[in-house]
Amino acid sequence: MKKNQQQDLKKGLLPRHVQFIALAGMIGTGIFKGSSDTLNIAGPSVIVAYLIGGLLLFIIMAALGEMALAYPNLNVQHLVNKAFGFQVSFLVGWLYWINWILVTVVELLAAGSFLQFWFPSVPLWLLSFLCAIVIVGINLFQVKYYGELEFWFAGIKIIALIAFIILGFLLLLGLIPSNLHDPLSNYTEHGGFFPHGLGGTFSAFLVVMFSYGGAELIGVAVTETKDADRVLPKIIKGAVWRVIIFYVLPILIICGMMPWNKVTGQDSPFVQVFSSTGLPGAAHIMNFVLLTAVLSAANSGIYATSRTLYSMAQSDVAPKVLAKVSSKGIPFIGIIITSICILAGVYLAYLTPSQVIGYLMTIPGFTVMIIWMSICAAQLKLRPLYKNKPAFKVKLFPYTTIFALVSLSIIFIGFLFNSNNLIGTSVCLVTIGILILLSFIYKKPDGRKIIT
């Protein structure tokens, strides 16, 4: 009895923690920094891409929530294992772990670069290293401390976005004096609403879907959530409203306040807009918000990678030693291994040119697509096998899930054949090939499924 308890994660996440983890997964560098890329690719029509991407995200989260209620205490990797067995679970689990390792490394480097705004004489590697120590330290305590920190990190981002939306609308409506003249013209001039045609809007999907990556963290956190059957449906049903409020409205404001072709990739569009208002201290405020955004993403990265290793060990697709938990109920060995990889990544990233990091950042786009497609496929496979019908179900099943799976596949193929992603594509395909080979080598003789 005691041994079994020792191997279980502690349910220390409160409803407010999970709600903000779901928000934090969606609000990060994707909106604060990545929006400059999407605007350059599609112009104002990127709003359409964010709306359609939000619809796909809603279907994926609904499918994930339904399965989580049908199979309590099983997270994403467990569910894939149950649906498709060892080898698919092996591939998906390790890809997800690699994804978050890369994302966390880059987020920590970004955090160091934002700190250099205030401490320009301190080397980047040292500031990034200090950020890594703090984030790892938080995750070595009980999960409730991770949830609490993420709650406040997410709160800062949300407050900043709400303030941006309110201030932006006041400026657009002329209620606050500014140098804006006919802001509505910015939506139709400079090439029109679709300056690069429908092709530009489609191309923006690649960045948009990456921006939404992280929302599936709710499927990782479900095993450590109190009253998951009551909390999950509320979070999922609010996903569409979050997309509209925290993605579509800010993009609408940015497009109205400045021509889309004036958005540079050097600074965040939010910084550009705030700077144009002439408000005192605007740069410092936005730099602080950006710092909390990347620290939040790094915090989530440590959590996601350690829990993924834990669940893979439970499914027998990783060494069993990774399933051990501390007296505080956290998978400490997984956190240590993840931390070593992240610290090595920070060091290597410091030694390599910045272009290499940019190329590596295309890999998470692949892994997010694969994870989301596996969630859809798992739901299609598992729905007929439910022993207990969950109170929350995906509407119009199986058509909605099939629509999401087909749409994601099209986006994934478009991403695969995009010449701008040649290096990332090559690295990702090689990684997938190595993992498939390892899945045959590591596979148990009887090919059994561990999760039942």
C-alpha positions as CSV (number, residue, x, y, z in Angstrom):
1,M,0.0,0.0,0.0
2,K,2.7,2.4,1.0
3,K,4.8,1.5,-2.0
4,N,1.9,2.2,-4.4
5,Q,1.2,5.5,-2.8
6,Q,4.8,6.4,-3.1
7,Q,4.7,5.9,-6.9
8,D,1.6,8.2,-7.4
9,L,1.8,11.9,-8.2
10,K,0.3,14.1,-5.5
11,K,-3.0,15.8,-6.4
12,G,-1.9,19.3,-5.4
13,L,-3.3,21.4,-8.3
14,L,-6.3,23.4,-7.4
15,P,-9.0,24.4,-9.9
16,R,-7.7,28.0,-10.2
17,H,-4.2,26.5,-10.9
18,V,-5.5,24.3,-13.8
19,Q,-7.5,27.1,-15.3
20,F,-4.4,29.4,-15.4
21,I,-2.2,26.5,-16.6
22,A,-4.5,26.2,-19.6
23,L,-4.3,29.9,-20.2
24,A,-0.6,30.1,-19.7
25,G,-0.1,27.3,-22.2
26,M,-1.7,29.5,-24.9
27,I,-0.4,32.9,-23.8
28,G,3.4,33.2,-24.3
29,T,6.0,34.2,-26.8
30,G,3.6,33.0,-29.5
31,I,1.4,36.0,-29.1
32,F,3.9,38.5,-27.7
33,K,6.7,37.8,-30.2
34,G,5.3,35.4,-32.8
35,S,2.5,37.7,-33.8
36,S,5.1,39.8,-35.7
37,D,5.8,36.8,-37.9
38,T,2.2,36.0,-38.6
39,L,1.5,39.6,-39.5
40,N,4.4,39.7,-41.9
41,I,3.2,36.4,-43.5
42,A,-0.5,37.2,-43.8
43,G,-1.2,40.8,-42.9
44,P,-4.6,41.5,-41.3
45,S,-6.0,38.2,-42.6
46,V,-4.0,36.4,-39.9
47,I,-7.1,37.1,-37.8
48,V,-8.9,34.4,-39.9
49,A,-6.0,31.9,-39.2
50,Y,-6.2,32.6,-35.5
51,L,-10.0,32.0,-35.5
52,I,-9.8,28.7,-37.4
53,G,-6.8,27.6,-35.3
54,G,-8.9,28.4,-32.2
55,L,-11.7,26.1,-33.5
56,L,-9.2,23.3,-34.0
57,L,-7.8,23.9,-30.5
58,F,-11.2,23.7,-29.0
59,I,-11.9,20.4,-30.7
60,I,-8.6,19.0,-29.5
61,M,-9.1,20.1,-25.9
62,A,-12.7,18.8,-26.0
63,A,-11.4,15.4,-27.2
64,L,-8.7,15.4,-24.6
65,G,-11.1,16.4,-21.8
66,E,-13.6,13.7,-22.8
67,M,-10.9,10.9,-22.7
68,A,-9.6,12.3,-19.4
69,L,-13.0,11.9,-17.8
70,A,-13.6,8.5,-19.4
71,Y,-10.2,7.3,-18.1
72,P,-9.5,9.1,-14.8
73,N,-5.8,9.5,-13.9
74,L,-4.5,8.8,-17.5
75,N,-2.7,11.7,-19.2
76,V,-2.0,12.2,-22.9
77,Q,0.8,9.7,-23.1
78,H,-1.2,7.1,-21.2
79,L,-4.2,7.6,-23.5
80,V,-2.1,7.2,-26.7
81,N,-0.6,4.0,-25.2
82,K,-4.0,2.7,-24.4
83,A,-5.2,3.4,-28.0
84,F,-2.3,2.4,-30.1
85,G,0.1,0.4,-27.9
86,F,3.8,0.6,-27.1
87,Q,5.5,1.8,-30.3
88,V,3.2,4.8,-31.1
89,S,3.3,5.7,-27.4
90,F,7.1,5.5,-27.4
91,L,7.3,7.8,-30.4
92,V,4.7,10.4,-29.2
93,G,6.1,10.4,-25.6
94,W,9.7,11.0,-26.5
95,L,8.8,13.5,-29.3
96,Y,6.8,15.5,-26.7
97,W,9.7,15.4,-24.3
98,I,12.2,16.6,-26.9
99,N,9.7,19.3,-27.9
100,W,9.5,20.8,-24.4
101,I,13.3,20.5,-23.9
102,L,13.9,22.6,-27.0
103,V,11.2,25.1,-26.1
104,T,12.4,25.4,-22.5
105,V,16.0,26.0,-23.6
106,V,15.0,28.8,-25.9
107,E,12.6,30.4,-23.4
108,L,15.4,30.5,-20.8
109,L,17.7,32.1,-23.3
110,A,15.0,34.6,-24.1
111,A,14.5,35.3,-20.3
112,G,18.3,36.0,-20.1
113,S,18.1,38.4,-23.1
114,F,15.2,40.3,-21.5
115,L,17.1,40.6,-18.2
116,Q,20.0,42.1,-20.2
117,F,17.6,45.1,-20.8
118,W,18.3,46.0,-17.1
119,F,21.7,44.3,-16.7
120,P,23.5,44.8,-20.0
121,S,26.9,44.1,-18.6
122,V,26.0,40.6,-17.3
123,P,26.7,37.8,-19.8
124,L,23.6,36.1,-21.4
125,W,24.7,32.6,-20.3
126,L,24.9,33.6,-16.6
127,L,21.4,35.3,-16.6
128,S,19.9,32.3,-18.4
129,F,21.6,29.9,-16.0
130,L,20.2,31.8,-13.0
131,C,16.7,31.7,-14.5
132,A,17.1,27.9,-15.0
133,I,18.2,27.4,-11.4
134,V,15.1,29.3,-10.1
135,I,12.6,27.5,-12.3
136,V,14.1,24.0,-11.6
137,G,14.1,24.8,-7.9
138,I,10.4,25.7,-7.9
139,N,9.6,22.4,-9.6
140,L,11.5,20.4,-7.0
141,F,8.9,21.3,-4.4
142,Q,5.3,20.1,-4.2
143,V,3.3,20.5,-7.4
144,K,1.1,23.1,-5.7
145,Y,4.1,25.5,-5.7
146,Y,4.4,25.1,-9.5
147,G,0.7,25.7,-9.8
148,E,0.9,28.8,-7.6
149,L,3.8,30.3,-9.5
150,E,2.2,29.6,-12.8
151,F,-1.0,31.1,-11.5
152,W,0.8,34.4,-10.8
153,F,2.8,34.3,-14.0
154,A,-0.3,33.8,-16.0
155,G,-2.1,36.5,-14.1
156,I,0.6,39.0,-15.1
157,K,0.3,38.1,-18.8
158,I,-3.5,38.2,-18.7
159,I,-3.6,41.6,-16.9
160,A,-1.1,43.0,-19.5
161,L,-3.2,41.7,-22.4
162,I,-6.4,43.1,-20.9
163,A,-4.7,46.5,-20.3
164,F,-3.4,46.4,-23.9
165,I,-6.9,45.7,-25.3
166,I,-8.6,48.4,-23.2
167,L,-5.9,51.0,-24.0
168,G,-5.9,50.0,-27.7
169,F,-9.7,50.4,-28.1
170,L,-9.6,53.8,-26.4
171,L,-6.9,54.9,-28.8
172,L,-8.7,53.5,-31.8
173,L,-12.0,55.2,-30.8
174,G,-10.2,58.5,-30.2
175,L,-11.1,58.6,-26.5
176,I,-7.4,59.0,-25.8
177,P,-5.5,61.7,-27.8
178,S,-2.9,60.2,-30.2
179,N,-1.4,60.7,-33.7
180,L,-3.7,58.0,-35.2
181,H,-5.5,59.1,-38.4
182,D,-8.3,56.9,-39.8
183,P,-7.1,53.7,-38.1
184,L,-9.7,51.7,-40.1
185,S,-7.8,52.3,-43.2
186,N,-5.0,50.1,-41.9
187,Y,-7.2,47.1,-42.3
188,T,-7.8,47.7,-46.0
189,E,-4.8,49.6,-47.3
190,H,-1.2,48.3,-47.9
191,G,-2.4,45.4,-50.0
192,G,-5.8,45.0,-48.5
193,F,-7.1,42.6,-45.9
194,F,-5.5,39.6,-47.7
195,P,-2.2,41.3,-48.9
196,H,-0.6,37.9,-49.7
197,G,-3.8,36.1,-50.8
198,L,-5.2,33.0,-49.2
199,G,-1.8,31.4,-49.6
200,G,-0.4,33.9,-47.0
201,T,-3.2,33.1,-44.6
202,F,-2.6,29.4,-44.9
203,S,1.2,29.9,-44.4
204,A,0.4,31.7,-41.2
205,F,-1.3,28.6,-39.8
206,L,2.1,27.1,-39.2
207,V,3.1,29.8,-36.7
208,V,-0.5,30.1,-35.4
209,M,-0.7,26.4,-34.5
210,F,2.7,26.6,-32.8
211,S,1.5,29.6,-30.8
212,Y,-1.4,27.5,-29.5
213,G,0.9,24.7,-28.6
214,G,1.0,24.2,-24.8
215,A,-2.8,24.2,-24.3
216,E,-2.6,20.4,-24.2
217,L,-0.7,20.7,-20.9
218,I,-4.1,20.3,-19.3
219,G,-3.9,16.7,-20.4
220,V,-0.6,16.4,-18.5
221,A,-1.9,18.2,-15.4
222,V,-5.1,16.2,-15.2
223,T,-3.4,13.4,-13.1
224,E,-2.5,15.9,-10.4
225,T,-5.8,17.8,-10.4
226,K,-8.4,17.8,-7.6
227,D,-12.0,17.3,-8.8
228,A,-10.9,16.9,-12.5
229,D,-14.4,15.8,-13.6
230,R,-15.8,19.1,-12.4
231,V,-12.9,21.4,-13.4
232,L,-12.1,20.2,-17.0
233,P,-15.4,20.8,-18.7
234,K,-15.5,24.5,-17.6
235,I,-11.9,25.1,-18.8
236,I,-12.5,23.4,-22.2
237,K,-15.8,25.3,-22.8
238,G,-14.0,28.6,-22.2
239,A,-11.2,27.9,-24.7
240,V,-12.9,29.6,-27.7
241,W,-13.5,32.8,-25.6
242,R,-9.9,32.8,-24.5
243,V,-8.7,32.6,-28.1
244,I,-11.0,35.5,-29.1
245,I,-10.0,37.7,-26.1
246,F,-6.2,37.0,-25.9
247,Y,-5.3,36.5,-29.6
248,V,-7.9,37.9,-32.0
249,L,-8.6,41.2,-30.2
250,P,-5.0,42.2,-29.7
251,I,-4.2,41.4,-33.3
252,L,-7.2,43.5,-34.4
253,I,-5.8,46.4,-32.3
254,I,-2.3,46.1,-33.6
255,C,-3.5,46.1,-37.2
256,G,-5.6,49.2,-36.6
257,M,-3.0,51.2,-34.8
258,M,-0.2,50.6,-37.3
259,P,0.1,49.3,-40.8
260,W,0.8,45.6,-40.8
261,N,3.9,46.1,-43.0
262,K,5.4,48.4,-40.4
263,V,5.6,45.6,-37.8
264,T,9.2,44.6,-37.5
265,G,10.6,41.2,-36.3
266,Q,13.1,42.9,-34.0
267,D,10.7,44.0,-31.4
268,S,7.4,42.7,-30.2
269,P,4.4,44.4,-31.8
270,F,3.1,45.1,-28.3
271,V,6.3,47.0,-27.5
272,Q,6.0,48.9,-30.8
273,V,2.4,49.9,-30.0
274,F,3.1,50.8,-26.4
275,S,6.1,52.9,-27.5
276,S,4.1,54.7,-30.1
277,T,1.7,55.9,-27.4
278,G,4.5,57.9,-25.7
279,L,3.5,56.5,-22.2
280,P,6.3,56.8,-19.7
281,G,8.0,53.6,-18.8
282,A,6.2,51.6,-21.5
283,A,9.3,49.8,-22.6
284,H,10.1,48.7,-19.0
285,I,6.5,47.5,-18.5
286,M,6.4,45.4,-21.6
287,N,9.9,44.0,-21.0
288,F,8.7,42.8,-17.5
289,V,5.6,41.2,-19.1
290,L,7.7,39.5,-21.7
291,L,10.1,38.2,-19.0
292,T,7.3,36.7,-17.0
293,A,5.9,35.2,-20.3
294,V,9.0,33.3,-21.1
295,L,9.7,32.3,-17.5
296,S,6.1,30.9,-17.4
297,A,6.8,28.9,-20.6
298,A,10.1,27.6,-19.1
299,N,8.2,26.7,-15.9
300,S,5.6,24.8,-17.8
301,G,8.5,23.1,-19.8
302,I,10.1,21.7,-16.7
303,Y,6.7,20.4,-15.5
304,A,5.7,18.9,-18.9
305,T,9.0,17.1,-19.5
306,S,9.3,15.6,-16.0
307,R,5.6,14.4,-16.0
308,T,6.1,13.0,-19.6
309,L,9.1,10.9,-18.4
310,Y,7.0,9.7,-15.4
311,S,4.0,8.6,-17.5
312,M,6.3,7.0,-20.1
313,A,7.9,5.0,-17.3
314,Q,4.5,3.9,-16.1
315,S,3.7,2.8,-19.7
316,D,7.0,0.9,-19.9
317,V,8.3,3.0,-22.8
318,A,11.0,4.5,-20.5
319,P,13.1,3.0,-17.6
320,K,11.0,2.2,-14.6
321,V,13.3,4.3,-12.3
322,L,11.7,7.4,-13.8
323,A,8.4,6.5,-12.2
324,K,9.8,7.0,-8.7
325,V,8.4,10.0,-6.8
326,S,9.7,11.9,-3.8
327,S,8.0,12.2,-0.4
328,K,6.5,15.4,-1.8
329,G,4.8,13.5,-4.6
330,I,7.0,14.9,-7.5
331,P,9.0,12.8,-10.1
332,F,12.4,14.1,-8.9
333,I,14.5,11.8,-11.2
334,G,12.7,13.1,-14.3
335,I,13.2,16.7,-13.1
336,I,16.9,16.1,-12.6
337,I,17.4,14.5,-16.0
338,T,15.4,17.2,-17.7
339,S,17.4,19.9,-15.9
340,I,20.7,18.4,-17.0
341,C,19.5,18.4,-20.6
342,I,18.2,22.0,-20.3
343,L,21.4,23.3,-18.7
344,A,23.5,21.5,-21.4
345,G,21.2,23.1,-24.0
346,V,21.6,26.6,-22.6
347,Y,25.4,26.1,-22.6
348,L,25.4,24.7,-26.2
349,A,23.1,27.5,-27.4
350,Y,25.5,30.1,-26.0
351,L,28.3,28.5,-28.0
352,T,26.4,28.3,-31.3
353,P,25.2,31.1,-33.5
354,S,21.7,32.5,-32.9
355,Q,20.6,31.3,-36.3
356,V,20.9,27.7,-35.2
357,I,18.4,28.3,-32.4
358,G,16.1,29.9,-34.9
359,Y,16.2,26.7,-37.0
360,L,15.7,24.5,-34.0
361,M,12.6,26.4,-33.0
362,T,10.9,25.0,-36.1
363,I,11.0,21.5,-34.6
364,P,8.4,22.1,-31.9
365,G,6.0,23.0,-34.7
366,F,6.3,19.4,-36.0
367,T,5.9,17.8,-32.5
368,V,2.9,19.9,-31.6
369,M,1.2,18.8,-34.8
370,I,2.0,15.1,-34.1
371,I,0.8,15.3,-30.5
372,W,-2.5,17.0,-31.5
373,M,-3.1,14.5,-34.4
374,S,-2.5,11.6,-32.0
375,I,-5.0,13.0,-29.5
376,C,-7.7,13.1,-32.3
377,A,-6.8,9.6,-33.5
378,A,-6.8,8.3,-29.9
379,Q,-10.3,9.6,-29.3
380,L,-11.6,8.0,-32.6
381,K,-10.1,4.7,-31.4
382,L,-11.2,4.8,-27.7
383,R,-14.7,6.3,-27.9
384,P,-16.4,2.9,-28.7
385,L,-14.4,1.3,-25.8
386,Y,-15.6,3.6,-23.0
387,K,-16.9,1.6,-20.0
388,N,-18.3,4.7,-18.3
389,K,-19.8,7.4,-20.5
390,P,-18.3,10.7,-19.5
391,A,-20.6,13.6,-18.7
392,F,-18.7,15.8,-21.1
393,K,-18.5,14.7,-24.8
394,V,-17.4,16.2,-28.1
395,K,-20.4,17.4,-30.1
396,L,-21.2,15.9,-33.5
397,F,-18.7,13.1,-33.0
398,P,-17.0,11.7,-35.1
399,Y,-17.3,14.5,-37.7
400,T,-15.7,17.2,-35.6
401,T,-12.8,15.0,-34.6
402,I,-12.3,13.9,-38.2
403,F,-12.4,17.5,-39.4
404,A,-9.7,18.4,-36.9
405,L,-7.5,15.5,-37.8
406,V,-7.8,16.2,-41.5
407,S,-7.1,19.9,-41.0
408,L,-4.1,19.2,-38.9
409,S,-2.8,16.8,-41.4
410,I,-3.0,19.4,-44.2
411,I,-1.3,22.0,-42.1
412,F,1.4,19.4,-41.1
413,I,2.1,18.5,-44.8
414,G,2.2,22.2,-45.7
415,F,4.7,22.7,-42.9
416,L,6.7,19.7,-44.1
417,F,7.2,21.0,-47.6
418,N,7.8,24.6,-46.7
419,S,11.3,25.4,-48.1
420,N,11.8,27.9,-45.3
421,N,11.8,25.0,-42.8
422,L,14.3,22.8,-44.6
423,I,16.7,22.4,-41.7
424,G,14.0,21.9,-39.1
425,T,12.2,19.4,-41.4
426,S,15.4,17.4,-41.9
427,V,16.2,17.3,-38.1
428,C,12.7,16.3,-37.3
429,L,12.5,13.5,-39.8
430,V,15.9,12.1,-38.7
431,T,14.7,12.3,-35.0
432,I,11.5,10.5,-35.9
433,G,13.5,7.8,-37.8
434,I,15.8,7.3,-34.8
435,L,12.9,7.0,-32.4
436,I,11.1,4.5,-34.6
437,L,14.3,2.4,-34.7
438,L,14.6,2.7,-30.9
439,S,11.0,1.6,-30.4
440,F,11.8,-1.7,-32.1
441,I,15.0,-2.2,-30.0
442,Y,13.4,-1.2,-26.7
443,K,10.0,-3.0,-27.3
444,K,9.2,-5.8,-24.8
445,P,9.0,-9.3,-26.3
446,D,5.3,-9.8,-25.6
447,G,4.5,-6.3,-26.9
448,R,2.1,-5.8,-24.1
449,K,0.3,-2.6,-23.1
450,I,1.0,-1.5,-19.6
451,I,-1.9,0.9,-19.2
452,T,-5.3,-0.8,-18.9
